[in-house]
Amino acid sequence: MIVIGERINGTRKLVGNSIQTKNKDHIIKETKEQTEAGAHMIDVNAGKNPASEVTDMQWLMEIVQSHTALPLCLDSANPKVIEAALAANKNGRPLVNSVTDEGERINGMMPVIMKYNAMAVALLIDEKGVPDTVDRRLQIADSLVPKMLKHGIKVEDIYVDPCIFPLSTNTMYGLEAAESIKKVKARFPGIKTTCGLSNISFGLPLRGLMNQAFVVMLMCNGLDSALIDPLDKKMMSLIAAARALLNKDDFCMEYVVAAKEGKLV
């Protein structure tokens, strides 16, 4: 289970303000804390200011890579921003978030991704919009994944994101997300899955509790990675326990070591 630290996102108030004022301190703090908390990858998202997103992303890349050796998840809908980030990347093989089944998006993103030999998130959205049923997600996956493969990317370098909807609007959405992940994995052997986990709890009290339960549920259905707050110690503890229970931790050694180091609660 790959934990992608979600906290360096320009849509978050403190991060957005730091980007706008070019104040490094908060970005450095977020980078170090997520690394120390056990993230496997750091998400870098410069926010939604089209006029400055390229330069903002370049600024973030320099700071983040100066304070962690972890690989990065480069998060933008703009191929120019992604290319600037990939050109600045020094921390191993990155993950690009994301490619959708929309003509301009896939044709703009995939050549850049292949140029830099990056991995890619296949976000299950098409020209008709965001799917909210299992069948619609699978229809988009059946269209999008083969197109990505034709560009030359390997199936194991694709991370399918089924799009998570808030449980508060429909109590079937948790089950449908889990079923979508399970069926995508069965349909495309070797493919990986990911998601923006915390979307499930939007509008609910005690959001952390819902997110913690949800990650275990999705892991049981084949989730390989997720955008997560690694500073949530209970979340990280449940992921460690679930990995052991799902036979992904030989002799439970990672769980045992984490417990001895006081990382679990």
Secondary structure, 3 states (H helix, E strand, C coil): CEEEECCCECCCHHHHHHHHHCCHHHHHHHHHHHHHCCCCEEEEECCCCCCCHHHHHHHHHHHHHHHCCCCEEEECCCHHHHHHHHHHCCCCCCEEEEEEECHHHHHHHHHHHHHCCCEEEEEEEECCECCCCHHHHHHHHHHHHHHHHHCCCCHHHEEEECCCCCHHHCCCHHHHHHHHHHHHHHHCCCCEECCEHHHHHCCCCCHHHHHHHHHHHHHCCCCCEEEECCCCHHHHHHHHHHHHHCCCCHHHHHHHHHHHCCCCC
